[in-house]
Amino acid sequence: MQKIFIANIEPQYFAGLEALQAACFPNLGPDERMCVHHFAKQYEVFREGQFVAVYHSANGEEQVIGQGSGFFIDFDFEHPDHT
């Protein structure tokens, strides 16, 4: 059965996430795209906010096809201007 699932990122997906960056942003240089160590740091700091979409093919292979990130912020609604 072919299906797509969404999960929190795990180290097994870091290389696929890096490949997805290259496919989605071909005009950016390697130093401008997110790479394995960026995803590893996000995983270390806030893994609950990092998501991956993975396609499971009929033959059991997995391919990373999407990614999303959430962030914690400390926002003062009484003083919304920031620098």
Biopython code that builds the backbone (N, CA, C, O; Angstrom):
import numpy as np
from Bio.PDB.StructureBuilder import StructureBuilder

atoms = [
    (1, "MET", "N", (0.833, -1.181, 0.000)),
    (1, "MET", "CA", (0.000, 0.000, 0.000)),
    (1, "MET", "C", (0.882, 1.250, 0.000)),
    (1, "MET", "O", (1.864, 1.320, 0.738)),
    (2, "GLN", "N", (0.537, 2.214, -0.810)),
    (2, "GLN", "CA", (1.259, 3.474, -0.860)),
    (2, "GLN", "C", (0.578, 4.456, 0.083)),
    (2, "GLN", "O", (-0.648, 4.561, 0.112)),
    (3, "LYS", "N", (1.403, 5.184, 0.865)),
    (3, "LYS", "CA", (0.811, 6.167, 1.752)),
    (3, "LYS", "C", (1.827, 7.219, 2.153)),
    (3, "LYS", "O", (3.037, 7.043, 2.008)),
    (4, "ILE", "N", (1.294, 8.314, 2.658)),
    (4, "ILE", "CA", (2.104, 9.409, 3.178)),
    (4, "ILE", "C", (1.794, 9.528, 4.661)),
    (4, "ILE", "O", (0.634, 9.481, 5.069)),
    (5, "PHE", "N", (2.837, 9.681, 5.459)),
    (5, "PHE", "CA", (2.588, 9.913, 6.875)),
    (5, "PHE", "C", (3.390, 11.113, 7.352)),
    (5, "PHE", "O", (4.423, 11.459, 6.780)),
    (6, "ILE", "N", (2.893, 11.740, 8.412)),
    (6, "ILE", "CA", (3.524, 12.904, 9.027)),
    (6, "ILE", "C", (4.029, 12.472, 10.399)),
    (6, "ILE", "O", (3.318, 11.809, 11.154)),
    (7, "ALA", "N", (5.258, 12.853, 10.711)),
    (7, "ALA", "CA", (5.841, 12.497, 12.001)),
    (7, "ALA", "C", (6.807, 13.590, 12.431)),
    (7, "ALA", "O", (7.204, 14.434, 11.627)),
    (8, "ASN", "N", (7.181, 13.567, 13.701)),
    (8, "ASN", "CA", (8.270, 14.432, 14.142)),
    (8, "ASN", "C", (9.556, 13.932, 13.494)),
    (8, "ASN", "O", (9.720, 12.735, 13.260)),
    (9, "ILE", "N", (10.468, 14.867, 13.207)),
    (9, "ILE", "CA", (11.704, 14.428, 12.568)),
    (9, "ILE", "C", (12.501, 13.537, 13.514)),
    (9, "ILE", "O", (12.427, 13.662, 14.736)),
    (10, "GLU", "N", (13.248, 12.654, 12.916)),
    (10, "GLU", "CA", (14.153, 11.736, 13.598)),
    (10, "GLU", "C", (15.445, 11.724, 12.792)),
    (10, "GLU", "O", (15.434, 12.050, 11.606)),
    (11, "PRO", "N", (16.560, 11.351, 13.419)),
    (11, "PRO", "CA", (17.835, 11.341, 12.701)),
    (11, "PRO", "C", (17.807, 10.583, 11.374)),
    (11, "PRO", "O", (18.524, 10.957, 10.447)),
    (12, "GLN", "N", (17.010, 9.542, 11.261)),
    (12, "GLN", "CA", (16.962, 8.771, 10.015)),
    (12, "GLN", "C", (16.465, 9.600, 8.832)),
    (12, "GLN", "O", (16.657, 9.200, 7.684)),
    (13, "TYR", "N", (15.827, 10.749, 9.089)),
    (13, "TYR", "CA", (15.287, 11.576, 8.010)),
    (13, "TYR", "C", (16.179, 12.766, 7.649)),
    (13, "TYR", "O", (15.882, 13.467, 6.682)),
    (14, "PHE", "N", (17.254, 13.016, 8.389)),
    (14, "PHE", "CA", (18.068, 14.212, 8.154)),
    (14, "PHE", "C", (18.610, 14.282, 6.724)),
    (14, "PHE", "O", (18.535, 15.337, 6.094)),
    (15, "ALA", "N", (19.146, 13.197, 6.210)),
    (15, "ALA", "CA", (19.700, 13.201, 4.847)),
    (15, "ALA", "C", (18.601, 13.455, 3.821)),
    (15, "ALA", "O", (18.816, 14.188, 2.855)),
    (16, "GLY", "N", (17.433, 12.862, 4.017)),
    (16, "GLY", "CA", (16.313, 13.092, 3.111)),
    (16, "GLY", "C", (15.827, 14.529, 3.153)),
    (16, "GLY", "O", (15.431, 15.083, 2.128)),
    (17, "LEU", "N", (15.855, 15.140, 4.341)),
    (17, "LEU", "CA", (15.472, 16.545, 4.468)),
    (17, "LEU", "C", (16.469, 17.447, 3.741)),
    (17, "LEU", "O", (16.076, 18.424, 3.103)),
    (18, "GLU", "N", (17.751, 17.119, 3.837)),
    (18, "GLU", "CA", (18.767, 17.882, 3.113)),
    (18, "GLU", "C", (18.553, 17.752, 1.602)),
    (18, "GLU", "O", (18.658, 18.744, 0.880)),
    (19, "ALA", "N", (18.259, 16.557, 1.123)),
    (19, "ALA", "CA", (17.995, 16.346, -0.308)),
    (19, "ALA", "C", (16.750, 17.110, -0.746)),
    (19, "ALA", "O", (16.709, 17.645, -1.854)),
    (20, "LEU", "N", (15.742, 17.165, 0.109)),
    (20, "LEU", "CA", (14.525, 17.914, -0.202)),
    (20, "LEU", "C", (14.830, 19.397, -0.353)),
    (20, "LEU", "O", (14.285, 20.051, -1.242)),
    (21, "GLN", "N", (15.692, 19.936, 0.503)),
    (21, "GLN", "CA", (16.095, 21.339, 0.386)),
    (21, "GLN", "C", (16.717, 21.611, -0.985)),
    (21, "GLN", "O", (16.396, 22.610, -1.628)),
    (22, "ALA", "N", (17.600, 20.728, -1.425)),
    (22, "ALA", "CA", (18.258, 20.904, -2.726)),
    (22, "ALA", "C", (17.248, 20.838, -3.863)),
    (22, "ALA", "O", (17.356, 21.592, -4.831)),
    (23, "ALA", "N", (16.267, 19.942, -3.757)),
    (23, "ALA", "CA", (15.256, 19.806, -4.811)),
    (23, "ALA", "C", (14.310, 21.005, -4.846)),
    (23, "ALA", "O", (13.905, 21.451, -5.919)),
    (24, "CYS", "N", (13.962, 21.522, -3.675)),
    (24, "CYS", "CA", (13.006, 22.637, -3.600)),
    (24, "CYS", "C", (13.639, 23.991, -3.883)),
    (24, "CYS", "O", (12.970, 24.905, -4.364)),
    (25, "PHE", "N", (14.913, 24.121, -3.589)),
    (25, "PHE", "CA", (15.599, 25.403, -3.735)),
    (25, "PHE", "C", (16.859, 25.250, -4.587)),
    (25, "PHE", "O", (17.966, 25.465, -4.092)),
    (26, "PRO", "N", (16.704, 24.879, -5.867)),
    (26, "PRO", "CA", (17.873, 24.611, -6.711)),
    (26, "PRO", "C", (18.728, 25.846, -6.992)),
    (26, "PRO", "O", (19.897, 25.716, -7.355)),
    (27, "ASN", "N", (18.164, 27.031, -6.830)),
    (27, "ASN", "CA", (18.924, 28.254, -7.102)),
    (27, "ASN", "C", (19.741, 28.726, -5.908)),
    (27, "ASN", "O", (20.525, 29.667, -6.032)),
    (28, "LEU", "N", (19.573, 28.095, -4.766)),
    (28, "LEU", "CA", (20.375, 28.439, -3.601)),
    (28, "LEU", "C", (21.634, 27.588, -3.586)),
    (28, "LEU", "O", (21.620, 26.425, -3.988)),
    (29, "GLY", "N", (22.702, 28.176, -3.125)),
    (29, "GLY", "CA", (23.941, 27.425, -2.991)),
    (29, "GLY", "C", (23.885, 26.524, -1.772)),
    (29, "GLY", "O", (23.039, 26.718, -0.899)),
    (30, "PRO", "N", (24.768, 25.546, -1.697)),
    (30, "PRO", "CA", (24.779, 24.621, -0.562)),
    (30, "PRO", "C", (24.904, 25.325, 0.793)),
    (30, "PRO", "O", (24.358, 24.852, 1.790)),
    (31, "ASP", "N", (25.618, 26.447, 0.830)),
    (31, "ASP", "CA", (25.776, 27.169, 2.095)),
    (31, "ASP", "C", (24.542, 27.988, 2.465)),
    (31, "ASP", "O", (24.469, 28.525, 3.570)),
    (32, "GLU", "N", (23.571, 28.091, 1.557)),
    (32, "GLU", "CA", (22.341, 28.846, 1.813)),
    (32, "GLU", "C", (21.169, 27.942, 2.208)),
    (32, "GLU", "O", (20.164, 28.420, 2.734)),
    (33, "ARG", "N", (21.299, 26.661, 1.958)),
    (33, "ARG", "CA", (20.227, 25.711, 2.268)),
    (33, "ARG", "C", (20.467, 25.072, 3.634)),
    (33, "ARG", "O", (21.585, 25.065, 4.150)),
    (34, "MET", "N", (19.399, 24.543, 4.198)),
    (34, "MET", "CA", (19.541, 23.769, 5.430)),
    (34, "MET", "C", (20.172, 22.422, 5.090)),
    (34, "MET", "O", (19.880, 21.827, 4.053)),
    (35, "CYS", "N", (21.029, 21.963, 5.971)),
    (35, "CYS", "CA", (21.683, 20.674, 5.747)),
    (35, "CYS", "C", (21.540, 19.802, 6.995)),
    (35, "CYS", "O", (20.882, 20.188, 7.961)),
    (36, "VAL", "N", (22.150, 18.650, 6.965)),
    (36, "VAL", "CA", (21.991, 17.665, 8.029)),
    (36, "VAL", "C", (22.250, 18.273, 9.405)),
    (36, "VAL", "O", (21.480, 18.029, 10.334)),
    (37, "HIS", "N", (23.314, 19.058, 9.554)),
    (37, "HIS", "CA", (23.610, 19.574, 10.898)),
    (37, "HIS", "C", (22.570, 20.588, 11.368)),
    (37, "HIS", "O", (22.351, 20.720, 12.573)),
    (38, "HIS", "N", (21.920, 21.313, 10.443)),
    (38, "HIS", "CA", (20.832, 22.215, 10.837)),
    (38, "HIS", "C", (19.644, 21.418, 11.385)),
    (38, "HIS", "O", (19.075, 21.766, 12.420)),
    (39, "PHE", "N", (19.282, 20.353, 10.681)),
    (39, "PHE", "CA", (18.165, 19.527, 11.136)),
    (39, "PHE", "C", (18.504, 18.832, 12.450)),
    (39, "PHE", "O", (17.632, 18.657, 13.302)),
    (40, "ALA", "N", (19.756, 18.439, 12.620)),
    (40, "ALA", "CA", (20.180, 17.815, 13.876)),
    (40, "ALA", "C", (20.053, 18.796, 15.036)),
    (40, "ALA", "O", (19.644, 18.412, 16.132)),
    (41, "LYS", "N", (20.400, 20.051, 14.803)),
    (41, "LYS", "CA", (20.286, 21.063, 15.858)),
    (41, "LYS", "C", (18.826, 21.334, 16.193)),
    (41, "LYS", "O", (18.477, 21.454, 17.367)),
    (42, "GLN", "N", (17.962, 21.432, 15.176)),
    (42, "GLN", "CA", (16.535, 21.613, 15.441)),
    (42, "GLN", "C", (15.991, 20.441, 16.250)),
    (42, "GLN", "O", (15.189, 20.627, 17.166)),
    (43, "TYR", "N", (16.426, 19.254, 15.910)),
    (43, "TYR", "CA", (16.014, 18.041, 16.622)),
    (43, "TYR", "C", (16.459, 18.106, 18.083)),
    (43, "TYR", "O", (15.714, 17.730, 18.988)),
    (44, "GLU", "N", (17.670, 18.584, 18.296)),
    (44, "GLU", "CA", (18.214, 18.687, 19.650)),
    (44, "GLU", "C", (17.463, 19.729, 20.481)),
    (44, "GLU", "O", (17.160, 19.485, 21.649)),
    (45, "VAL", "N", (17.161, 20.879, 19.893)),
    (45, "VAL", "CA", (16.584, 22.000, 20.629)),
    (45, "VAL", "C", (15.071, 21.885, 20.804)),
    (45, "VAL", "O", (14.559, 22.128, 21.897)),
    (46, "PHE", "N", (14.345, 21.516, 19.740)),
    (46, "PHE", "CA", (12.876, 21.531, 19.786)),
    (46, "PHE", "C", (12.316, 20.504, 18.821)),
    (46, "PHE", "O", (11.660, 20.856, 17.841)),
    (47, "ARG", "N", (12.573, 19.239, 19.097)),
    (47, "ARG", "CA", (12.139, 18.181, 18.179)),
    (47, "ARG", "C", (10.625, 18.120, 18.031)),
    (47, "ARG", "O", (10.126, 17.693, 16.990)),
    (48, "GLU", "N", (9.877, 18.545, 19.070)),
    (48, "GLU", "CA", (8.421, 18.484, 18.996)),
    (48, "GLU", "C", (7.852, 19.414, 17.930)),
    (48, "GLU", "O", (6.729, 19.215, 17.466)),
    (49, "GLY", "N", (8.621, 20.430, 17.541)),
    (49, "GLY", "CA", (8.145, 21.407, 16.565)),
    (49, "GLY", "C", (8.621, 21.163, 15.145)),
    (49, "GLY", "O", (8.373, 21.983, 14.261)),
    (50, "GLN", "N", (9.305, 20.044, 14.912)),
    (50, "GLN", "CA", (9.860, 19.744, 13.592)),
    (50, "GLN", "C", (9.128, 18.540, 13.011)),
    (50, "GLN", "O", (9.052, 17.483, 13.637)),
    (51, "PHE", "N", (8.594, 18.714, 11.811)),
    (51, "PHE", "CA", (7.780, 17.669, 11.201)),
    (51, "PHE", "C", (8.315, 17.272, 9.832)),
    (51, "PHE", "O", (8.938, 18.070, 9.131)),
    (52, "VAL", "N", (8.059, 16.038, 9.476)),
    (52, "VAL", "CA", (8.476, 15.513, 8.186)),
    (52, "VAL", "C", (7.297, 14.757, 7.576)),
    (52, "VAL", "O", (6.560, 14.060, 8.273)),
    (53, "ALA", "N", (7.134, 14.909, 6.264)),
    (53, "ALA", "CA", (6.157, 14.117, 5.515)),
    (53, "ALA", "C", (6.944, 13.065, 4.746)),
    (53, "ALA", "O", (7.870, 13.389, 4.003)),
    (54, "VAL", "N", (6.573, 11.817, 4.929)),
    (54, "VAL", "CA", (7.303, 10.704, 4.323)),
    (54, "VAL", "C", (6.347, 9.876, 3.473)),
    (54, "VAL", "O", (5.265, 9.491, 3.918)),
    (55, "TYR", "N", (6.770, 9.614, 2.246)),
    (55, "TYR", "CA", (6.012, 8.771, 1.327)),
    (55, "TYR", "C", (6.511, 7.342, 1.469)),
    (55, "TYR", "O", (7.706, 7.079, 1.337)),
    (56, "HIS", "N", (5.602, 6.429, 1.735)),
    (56, "HIS", "CA", (5.899, 4.996, 1.795)),
    (56, "HIS", "C", (5.429, 4.371, 0.494)),
    (56, "HIS", "O", (4.229, 4.351, 0.220)),
    (57, "SER", "N", (6.346, 3.862, -0.309)),
    (57, "SER", "CA", (5.959, 3.240, -1.576)),
    (57, "SER", "C", (5.489, 1.805, -1.344)),
    (57, "SER", "O", (5.663, 1.241, -0.264)),
    (58, "ALA", "N", (4.899, 1.243, -2.370)),
    (58, "ALA", "CA", (4.379, -0.126, -2.292)),
    (58, "ALA", "C", (5.479, -1.145, -2.005)),
    (58, "ALA", "O", (5.219, -2.190, -1.408)),
    (59, "ASN", "N", (6.713, -0.843, -2.432)),
    (59, "ASN", "CA", (7.811, -1.789, -2.200)),
    (59, "ASN", "C", (8.540, -1.541, -0.878)),
    (59, "ASN", "O", (9.584, -2.141, -0.623)),
    (60, "GLY", "N", (7.989, -0.654, -0.032)),
    (60, "GLY", "CA", (8.550, -0.440, 1.296)),
    (60, "GLY", "C", (9.581, 0.660, 1.410)),
    (60, "GLY", "O", (10.079, 0.923, 2.505)),
    (61, "GLU", "N", (9.915, 1.310, 0.310)),
    (61, "GLU", "CA", (10.887, 2.399, 0.371)),
    (61, "GLU", "C", (10.234, 3.658, 0.923)),
    (61, "GLU", "O", (9.038, 3.887, 0.741)),
    (62, "GLU", "N", (11.044, 4.473, 1.603)),
    (62, "GLU", "CA", (10.575, 5.744, 2.142)),
    (62, "GLU", "C", (11.269, 6.895, 1.433)),
    (62, "GLU", "O", (12.449, 6.805, 1.097)),
    (63, "GLN", "N", (10.531, 7.978, 1.208)),
    (63, "GLN", "CA", (11.105, 9.185, 0.626)),
    (63, "GLN", "C", (10.526, 10.390, 1.356)),
    (63, "GLN", "O", (9.310, 10.514, 1.502)),
    (64, "VAL", "N", (11.409, 11.280, 1.814)),
    (64, "VAL", "CA", (10.972, 12.521, 2.448)),
    (64, "VAL", "C", (10.410, 13.430, 1.363)),
    (64, "VAL", "O", (11.089, 13.724, 0.380)),
    (65, "ILE", "N", (9.165, 13.875, 1.544)),
    (65, "ILE", "CA", (8.522, 14.715, 0.528)),
    (65, "ILE", "C", (8.039, 16.055, 1.076)),
    (65, "ILE", "O", (7.509, 16.871, 0.322)),
    (66, "GLY", "N", (8.212, 16.295, 2.366)),
    (66, "GLY", "CA", (7.777, 17.565, 2.940)),
    (66, "GLY", "C", (8.366, 17.775, 4.319)),
    (66, "GLY", "O", (8.819, 16.837, 4.975)),
    (67, "GLN", "N", (8.350, 19.039, 4.745)),
    (67, "GLN", "CA", (8.935, 19.384, 6.036)),
    (67, "GLN", "C", (8.256, 20.635, 6.559)),
    (67, "GLN", "O", (7.885, 21.514, 5.781)),
    (68, "GLY", "N", (8.092, 20.724, 7.856)),
    (68, "GLY", "CA", (7.535, 21.912, 8.488)),
    (68, "GLY", "C", (8.176, 22.123, 9.845)),
    (68, "GLY", "O", (8.612, 21.175, 10.497)),
    (69, "SER", "N", (8.228, 23.381, 10.260)),
    (69, "SER", "CA", (8.837, 23.714, 11.547)),
    (69, "SER", "C", (7.956, 24.685, 12.304)),
    (69, "SER", "O", (7.333, 25.568, 11.715)),
    (70, "GLY", "N", (7.912, 24.517, 13.593)),
    (70, "GLY", "CA", (7.271, 25.470, 14.484)),
    (70, "GLY", "C", (8.332, 26.046, 15.403)),
    (70, "GLY", "O", (9.391, 25.448, 15.591)),
    (71, "PHE", "N", (8.053, 27.185, 15.965)),
    (71, "PHE", "CA", (9.029, 27.849, 16.819)),
    (71, "PHE", "C", (8.357, 28.364, 18.079)),
    (71, "PHE", "O", (7.220, 28.836, 18.032)),
    (72, "PHE", "N", (9.051, 28.276, 19.203)),
    (72, "PHE", "CA", (8.620, 28.944, 20.421)),
    (72, "PHE", "C", (9.138, 30.368, 20.355)),
    (72, "PHE", "O", (10.292, 30.600, 19.995)),
    (73, "ILE", "N", (8.286, 31.321, 20.701)),
    (73, "ILE", "CA", (8.752, 32.698, 20.773)),
    (73, "ILE", "C", (8.296, 33.302, 22.086)),
    (73, "ILE", "O", (7.294, 32.877, 22.662)),
    (74, "ASP", "N", (9.028, 34.283, 22.549)),
    (74, "ASP", "CA", (8.658, 35.038, 23.738)),
    (74, "ASP", "C", (8.253, 36.416, 23.241)),
    (74, "ASP", "O", (9.103, 37.280, 23.022)),
    (75, "PHE", "N", (6.945, 36.622, 23.062)),
    (75, "PHE", "CA", (6.442, 37.855, 22.466)),
    (75, "PHE", "C", (5.679, 38.642, 23.511)),
    (75, "PHE", "O", (4.804, 38.103, 24.190)),
    (76, "ASP", "N", (6.005, 39.901, 23.639)),
    (76, "ASP", "CA", (5.340, 40.791, 24.585)),
    (76, "ASP", "C", (4.249, 41.555, 23.846)),
    (76, "ASP", "O", (4.541, 42.515, 23.132)),
    (77, "PHE", "N", (3.008, 41.143, 24.008)),
    (77, "PHE", "CA", (1.899, 41.791, 23.316)),
    (77, "PHE", "C", (1.682, 43.228, 23.791)),
    (77, "PHE", "O", (1.060, 44.022, 23.086)),
    (78, "GLU", "N", (2.184, 43.565, 24.967)),
    (78, "GLU", "CA", (2.085, 44.943, 25.466)),
    (78, "GLU", "C", (3.071, 45.863, 24.752)),
    (78, "GLU", "O", (2.860, 47.075, 24.697)),
    (79, "HIS", "N", (4.134, 45.300, 24.213)),
    (79, "HIS", "CA", (5.175, 46.057, 23.500)),
    (79, "HIS", "C", (5.511, 45.305, 22.213)),
    (79, "HIS", "O", (6.553, 44.654, 22.130)),
    (80, "PRO", "N", (4.635, 45.390, 21.212)),
    (80, "PRO", "CA", (4.813, 44.558, 20.014)),
    (80, "PRO", "C", (5.960, 44.967, 19.089)),
    (80, "PRO", "O", (6.363, 44.175, 18.238)),
    (81, "ASP", "N", (6.497, 46.183, 19.233)),
    (81, "ASP", "CA", (7.612, 46.584, 18.371)),
    (81, "ASP", "C", (8.862, 45.812, 18.771)),
    (81, "ASP", "O", (9.097, 45.546, 19.950)),
    (82, "HIS", "N", (9.647, 45.463, 17.783)),
    (82, "HIS", "CA", (10.884, 44.740, 18.057)),
    (82, "HIS", "C", (11.966, 45.234, 17.118)),
    (82, "HIS", "O", (11.692, 45.963, 16.164)),
    (83, "THR", "N", (13.180, 44.838, 17.390)),
    (83, "THR", "CA", (14.304, 45.246, 16.537)),
    (83, "THR", "C", (14.795, 44.072, 15.740)),
    (83, "THR", "O", (15.737, 44.206, 14.959)),
]
sb = StructureBuilder()
sb.init_structure("model")
sb.init_model(0)
sb.init_chain("A")
sb.init_seg("    ")
for serial, (resi, resn, name, xyz) in enumerate(atoms, 1):
    if name == "N":
        sb.init_residue(resn, " ", resi, " ")
    sb.init_atom(name, np.array(xyz, "f"), 0.0, 1.0, " ", f" {name:<3s}", serial, name[0])
structure = sb.get_structure()
